[in-house]
């Protein structure tokens, strides 16, 4: 399966790169000198960068994840929960207080999803929440799981909580 992923990633990146080579050749032949050389080199450089980025993206996420990716806008994360929807918008302090009082449990466990990194490092397995702590001095939310996995979220700003998921929408850094 890894060979298939590498081949598809290479072919997709090559196809994109060939498009940029064609565009560079057209610019080189149609514009007057010295602008043709400068712009053609710039377009070629952008092509190298984007092709390499596409290759790395497919290798990291997988072929199907990239092809059928959900390219939703982040604007949906800015929506306020409606009354009666059982979705709570919490600060890290409120989440810590809620966890210490109620000990919310997700019956089937939780899977951790980090945007841009969905595979490996036990991200695709279910974890049971063990403890939750917010250090206001460092501005770090630490979530401990019963299988010794730790999730540290630096500067969490928006947190949504329901009985089925916990979502940190905005944060400065995430360490798994």
PyMOL commands that set and color helices and strands:
alter all, ss='L'
color gray80, all
select helices_A, chain A and resi 2-30+35-61+63-67+74-78+92-102
alter helices_A, ss='H'
color red, helices_A
select strands_A, chain A and resi 88-90+129-135+140-145+150-154+158-161+166-170+173-175
alter strands_A, ss='S'
color yellow, strands_A
deselect
rebuild
show_as cartoon
